[in-house]
Amino acid sequence: MNSSPPAPQGGANAPAGAIHRTIALLSAAAFLSGVALRICDGLLPRLAADFQLSAGSAGRVVIMFSIAYSLMQLLFGPLGDRLGKARMVSFAVTGCAVLAACAGLAPGFDALLAARVGWGMAAAGVIPLAMAWIGDAVPFEERQPTLARLLLGTLSGMMAGQLAGGLFGDSALGWRGAFLSLAACYAVVGALLLSQRRAMAAASPPPGAGHVPIQRQWRAVLASAWSRTVLLAVLAEGVFLLGAMPYLPTFLHQRFGLSLSAASGMVALYALGGLVYALSARRLVAALGQRRMVAIGGCVMGLGFLAWWLSPWAWAAAPVALAVGFGTYLYHNTLQTLATQMTPEARGTAVALFAFAFFFGQALGSSAFGWAFDHFAAAGLLLPPALGLPLAGWAFAGALARRERA
């Protein structure tokens, strides 16, 4: 049995040029979302120093963003199905501009946390609904390479965010300069998306999508055992990968005495590994297939965390980060492609639940790893992902094999 049969596409009548322009703009929005997701990693030591906090306590700026981001998926997904994915993405980017500015102007840490909560709520409507829009507009056989183009934007942003966090953290501008710069960029992209909204709306969802109550949309996704399997797989990735990632620059800074810029720059190569994947996605899908991609991806990620723990050389952190990034997207892009096909009649809800599981996993993991890093240092931070990520990859590869045999 084919694990992901193609579904009719409502966007088939949308002009190809409009689709390409829209994907470019969505990639720009995804770039800024990637920056927002990772910029605080390099800023944590600066935030800890400015507010006289431990690294784990300063990590609440990551945790609160992730919790807000994940919970808002439960609302944004159904709203995208009912009111239009294009409209909701445009509004979300504009909201990010406002909340990023509020974060940059925050008078204290509590106000900063409140702004990060709002920012996370607004950001929830960007990448997942952009993925769902692509699911409506692009046939399944072309969807994984097309999603890889969106991934290029996200990964470039993550790499830029890691590096920018360290640079701002070492500079006089600090975290205020970082957040206010992001607010200006969001404002520009939001204006461009609003000007393109009519063309974005040309790619409509499948007939009948979005005309059922929200609770029925959730049930339609969660009733499927396969959907629950995909959601559990991405939850595990969120816990073990994204949960540990925010503390890696601080780990390198403390262990090797690196500057925040250098430590963040090394970890930023994680996103470069993802870019290598995105540029070769079409060939990799054809050569490996989905089962081998998730199994290999989980192993590569786990070995990378083990290498970070065992390596006595600071310079080794950079190539390890690149390898972990490549392994991550062997695993993750396979999952997100399958997520676009879990429930085509409620695709926005399905992809939003996928994002909810991913970033709720990050919130759980960041809380746990912040505590573990404060109490058990490197072993508490790096050993659980070294074990958990390969297990997640093998388990999901087995689930794919059983589905194909059914």
N, C-alpha and C positions, 0 to 999 in steps of 0.2 A: 504494500500500500504506500502510495506517495504521502509523505508526512505533511505536505503543505500544498494541496491542490490549488490551482489558480481559481480566482473568483472573478465574476464579471466586474468590470471597472466602469464606474459612472463618469470618470474623467476622460473617457476615450474621445469625446467630442471637443475637448479643450484644445486650442491651438498649441502646436508643439513649441513655438517661440515663447508663448506665455508661460508654459510649464517650465521651460529652461530658465527664464528670467525669475520666476517665482522660486525655483530651487536655489538659485544663486542668492536671492535675498534671504531665504530661510537659512541658508548656510551661514550668512553674515550674522543673523540672529543667533544661530547655534554657536558661532564663534564667541560672541559676547557671553552666552550662557556658560560656555566652557571656561572663559576667564573668571566669571563669577564663582563657579564651582571650586576653582583651585587657587584663587588669588590670596585667600586667607592662610593657605598652608605656609607660605614664606613670611607672612605677617605675624604669625603666632608669637614668636619670641619678642617682636616689637610691641605687640599688644600686651603681652605678659609684663614687659618692662614698664610700659606707659601706665598700666593700671595696677601694677604690683600684684600680679597673679601668677600661679603656676602654669606650666604649659597645658596641663589637662584642663584647668579652669578656663584659660583663654580659648581653648578649643570649643567652648560653647558657641562661639560665633559660627563655627562649622556645623555643630550639632543642631542648633536652633534653625538654621537655614534649611538643613536637610529634613527636619521634622515638618516644618511648614511646607516645604516643597512636596514632600511625599503625601501629606494629608490633603493638600489642595488638588491632587490628581483625582480624588474621589468626586470632586465637583467639576473641574475643568473638562475632564473627558466627556461626561454626559452633556455638558453645555456645548462643547464643540460639535457633538452629534446633532444637537437640537438647534443651535443658533448659527452654526457655521464655523468650521475650523479656521478659515482665513481671518474672519472677524476677531475671533478670540486670540489668535496669535498676535495680531496687530495691537490689540488692547493690552495684551500681556507685556509686550516689549515696551510700550509707552509707560506702563506701570512700573517696570523695572527702572526706567530712567528716573522717575520721581523718587522711588525708595532708595536707590543707590545714592542720590543726592542727600536724602535724609540721613543715611549712614555716614556719609562724609562730613556732615555738619553736626553729628551727635555730640552733646555736651559731656556725656559720661558713658561708662560701659553698659549700664542698664538701658540707656537710650539707644546705644549701638545695637544691643541684642534685639530690642523692639524693631528697629529698622531692618535688621537682617531677617527677622521673622516675616515682615511685610514683603521684603525683597524676595524671599523664598516663595511666598504665596504667589506673587506675580510671575516669577520665573517658571512656575509649574506649567504655565500655558504655552511655553515656547517649543522645546524639543519634542515632547511627546505628541503634541498636536501637529507639528511639522511632519513627524513620521507618519501619523495617521493621514494627513493630507496626501503625502506621497503614496500611501496605500490606496487611496481613492483614485489617484491620477495616473499611476504607473502599473502596467500589468505585472503579475507576480514574477514571471520569468526574467524581467528586467529590474526587479525591485531591490535585490541585494546589492548590485552595483550602484544603483541610484541612491540607496541609503548610505552607501559608502561615501558618496559625494557629500551628503549632509554630515557624515562622520568626519570628513576632512575639516569642515568648519568647526565642529565641536573639539576635535583633537588639537587643531591649531590654536584654538582659544585656551585649551587646557595647558598647552605648552607655554603660550604667552602669559597666562595667568600665573603659572609657577614661577616663571622668570621675573615677571613684573612684581609679584609679591616680594621676592627677595630684593629687587632693586629699590622698590619703594620703602621696604623695611630698613634698608641701609641708608636711605637718603633723608634729608631734612623734611621732605614732603610727608613721609610716613603713610599710615593707613588712610588719613584724610585725603591726601593727594590721589591715592589709588582709587578710592571709591568715587571721588568727584570726577576723575578722568573717565571712569566707566559710565557714569551718569551721562556725560556729554556724548559718548559714543552710542549709548542706547537711544538717546534722543534723535540722533541722525538716522539710525537704522529704523526706528519706529516711524519716522516721517516717511521714509521711502516705502515701507510696508503698507502704510495707509494709502499712499498714492497708487499702489499696485493691487489693492484689495479686490477691485472688480475682476481683474484677470485671475486672481487666486480663486475667486468664487466660481470661475468657469469650470473647474474640476469638481464635480459634485459627487457625493457618496452614492453607493448603490441604492436603487429604488427602495423606499420604505425605511431607510436608515433614519434614526433619530426621532421617530414618531411614537415612541413608547415611553412610559414613565421611567424616571431615572433608576428606581429600585429594580425594575425589570431588566434594564440594561446591565446592571451589576450582576443580577442573577443569571442572565444569559451567558455571561463570561464565566462566572464561577461554577456554574453547573457542569462544565466540561472537565473531566479528569485530566485531559491533556493540557488545558489552560492552567489548571492548578499546578501541574508539573513544571510548566514553563515559568510560572510565577515563583515557585519555590527555588528553581535554579537561579533566577536572577536575584532573589532575596539573599541566597548564600553568597553570591558574588558581591552584593552590596555590603554585607557584614564583613567578609574577610578581606576584600580588596579596598573598597572605598573607605571602610572604617579605619584601616591602618594608614592609608596614604597621607592624610593631613599631618601626621607626626613625623614623616620621613625627613623633611628638611631639618626639623629640630633634632632628630636623632643624629644626623650627619654633623650638624653644627656642634652638638655636645660631644660626640665621640671623637671627631677628627679636628675640631677647632676651626672648621671652615666658616667663612663669612656666610651670612644668610643668602647673599646673591649667588655665591658659588654653590652652596648646598641646594638652593632652589633650582638653579640652572641644571645641575646634574639630574635631579628628579624630573625636570621638565622633559628630558629625553624620553621619558615614558610615552609622552604624546607623540614624539617622533617615531617611535616603534609602531604606534597606531597608524600614523600616516603611511609608513611602509606597507602595512596591511591594506589600508584603504586604496592605495595606488595599484595593488596587485590582487584586489579582491576577486575580480572576475576569474583570473587564472587559478587562484587558490580554491575557489568553490568548485571549479571543474576538476581540479587535480585531487583534492582531498575528500570532498563531500562533507556533509554536515557532522556526521558522527566523529570522524577523525579530527575535524576542526575543533570541536569542543573538548575532546579528550586531550589532544596535544596542547591546546590553549591552557587548560587547567594545570597540566604538568609544568609547562614553561613558567607560568605565574608562580607556582609553588617553589620551584627551584630558584627563581629569582629572589624570593623573600629569604630562602635559606642562604643564598650567596651574600645578601646584604648582612645577614647576621654573622656569618663566618669570615668574611673577607677582612684581612688586616690593612688593606690599601684603600685610601680615600678615593683614588681615581677610578677604582673598579665599580663604584656606585653608578657611574654614568652608563657604561655598556649594559650593566644589569638592568637599569631602568628602561633602556631601549628594548631589551629582550622581553621584559615584563609587559611593556606596552603592546608589543606584537602579539604575545600570547593572550593578553586581555581581549583583543578584538577578534582573534580567531574564535574565542568563546562568545563574546558579547554580541558581535554583529550577527552571528548565527541565531542567537536568542531573539534579538530584536526583529529580525526578518520573520521568524516564526510568530512573534507577537502580533505583527500586522495582519496575520491570517487566522488568529485564534477565533475571532467572531466578526466576520466581515460586515454583518448588519449593524454592529455597534462598535465599529473599529476605533473610534475615538475613545470610547470607554475602555476597550481592551488594552490599547496602548497606554492609556493613562494608568490603569491598574498595574501594568508592567512597570512603568516608571515609579509608581507608588511603592511597589515591592523593592525596587532597586534602591531608592533613596531612603525608604524607611529602614532598609538593611544598613545603609550608611549611618543613619542616626543611631541605630542600635550598636553598630560596630564602633563608631567614634566614641560613644559613651564608654563602652567596655575597654577599648584600647587606650583611651585617655587615662582611665584608672590603672590599667595594667602597666602602661609606660611610666606613670608616676611611682608605682610600687615595685615593679619587677624589671624596669629598664628595657634593654634591647630584646631580651628573651620574651618578655610579655607582649611586646609589640610585633615581633617578626615570626615567632614559631607557630602560633595558631594559623596565620595565612599559609605558611609553608606546608602545613598538613591539610587544611580545610579546602584550599582551592583545587588541588589535584583530585580529592575525593568528590568534589562537586562536578568536575569535568567528567570523571569516569561514570558517575551515577547518571548524569544526563545523557551521555553517549549510550549507556545501556537502555535508558527509556526510549531514545530515538530508535534503537535497534528493535525493541519490542513493538513500537508503533508501526514500523515498516513491515514487520512480519504479520501484523494483525490483518 
